[in-house]
Amino acid sequence: MAGMEFKDCIVIGAGPGGMTAALYLHRFHRNVTVLDAGNSRARWIPRTHNCPGFPGGLSGDELLSRLHTQAVEYGTRVIRATASQMLPVRGGFQVTDTEGERHHGRTVLLATGIKDALPPQPWMEEAVACGAIRLCAICDGYEASDNNLAVYGPLRSAFEHARFMRTYSATVTLVQSDDVAVDAQLRQSAEDLNITLMTRPRDLLFDGTRCVFAEENGKHHHFDTVYPVLGSRSQATLATALGASVDTKNELVVSADQMTSIDGLYAIGDVVSALNQISVAVGHAAIAATAIHNVLPQNPRSPGSACSKRNMPL
Ligand SMILES: Cc1cc2nc3c(=O)[nH]c(=O)nc-3n(C[C@H](O)[C@H](O)[C@H](O)COP(=O)(O)OP(=O)(O)OC[C@H]3O[C@@H](n4cnc5c(N)ncnc54)[C@H](O)[C@@H]3O)c2cc1C
């Protein structure tokens, strides 16, 4: 690797996690490369109401834009590229992107998130934008309080989710997406919890404001909000290709300072085995960036160093 310039850290992913990590690392006077494929889950958020410090809420796009502006103020530059391969090399890691560009870092921080499995209908993004489809009850179950709710997915996981949704509404229907038989115990539990059961519908439709499940017999059922629970795909392959440990959902297992089982490879946010929330991703970022700064060789300032932000007003 002679002649190669090694950055202190390569951050892969510029969602809330990656951008917060880049901000922290630059504020430790570290040099960082940020690679991003430009598909943060946060961009699906019509308006988040549980992001601390934003009474009235804000859209996912606005949050991403604010995080970007803040990190850029300290020197972050995001390269629009998809990392396709990561190899351990002498002195750190080599990350190759899909354009064939190679990036070298003493450490790597993976903030690549997950991808939701969604029903295949072409109107899905429009339905998410108006709240007819919601993907995360912890995020926005409150906003769906007392609505006529449906949870759509395989029987077992949909039942657990429907039970959770009873915190928010007295009217919850479990719409089964698989053919698993409903046993007597589950039927009784559903009855006890006042959860209506609907077996595999013929179609899922959208009328512009609400979703509708059509049954074989032609009956249509309208819901204010549908929560699909069809799973998600963890975007951890760069790390798993190196043998990094994962949980049963293929999400990365990390130490208390966010390091994966691979020395020098850190992971934060949704790609990690933890609660998938913005505040968790930014918390992970603070922990990981501080740990990375502390394991890297010290970077003492020289007397002539000039920090462009030194004289900023408080
Ligand atoms: C509809 C919806 C509503 C939500 N509402 C809320 C809410 O109200 N409150 C809340 O706390 N959370 C909410 N969430 C969850 C929240 O969006 C995520 O927890 C958060 O975005 C996770 O941040 P992250 O940085 O880990 O990942 P992400 O934001 O998903 O960012 C990952 C980034 O990595 C990039 N990437 C992936 N692979 C590569 C690669 N190989 N090379 C380069 N780049 C790559 C992606 O393109 C993406 O830009 C919601 C999610 C959805 C879908």
The ligand as an ORCA input file, in Angstrom:
! r2SCAN-3c Opt
* xyz 0 1
  C     -41.446      5.397      6.477
  C     -40.421      5.492      7.577
  C     -40.683      6.321      8.654
  C     -39.748      6.426      9.691
  N     -40.020      7.289     10.715
  C     -39.129      7.437     11.707
  C     -39.384      8.326     12.795
  O     -40.400      9.030     12.822
  N     -38.464      8.374     13.797
  C     -37.324      7.620     13.794
  O     -36.535      7.713     14.739
  N     -37.049      6.788     12.770
  C     -37.913      6.680     11.733
  N     -37.639      5.811     10.701
  C     -36.388      5.016     10.746
  C     -35.194      5.861     10.291
  O     -35.406      6.314      8.969
  C     -33.924      5.026     10.370
  O     -33.797      4.492     11.672
  C     -32.681      5.856     10.040
  O     -32.771      6.413      8.747
  C     -31.432      4.979     10.155
  O     -30.304      5.719      9.805
  P     -28.994      5.004      9.228
  O     -28.018      6.113      9.044
  O     -28.629      3.852     10.052
  O     -29.421      4.388      7.813
  P     -30.063      5.072      6.541
  O     -30.741      6.354      6.884
  O     -30.916      4.049      5.864
  O     -28.820      5.431      5.621
  C     -28.029      4.420      5.054
  C     -27.291      5.030      3.849
  O     -26.268      4.117      3.420
  C     -26.296      4.050      2.003
  N     -25.676      2.797      1.580
  C     -26.107      1.538      1.765
  N     -25.240      0.649      1.237
  C     -24.246      1.372      0.705
  C     -23.032      1.048      0.006
  N     -22.699     -0.227     -0.229
  N     -22.232      2.057     -0.415
  C     -22.552      3.355     -0.192
  N     -23.689      3.716      0.486
  C     -24.508      2.745      0.917
  C     -27.787      4.154      1.661
  O     -27.989      4.503      0.300
  C     -28.225      5.247      2.650
  O     -28.038      6.542      2.113
  C     -38.536      5.678      9.647
  C     -38.279      4.845      8.557
  C     -39.202      4.751      7.524
  C     -38.891      3.861      6.351
*
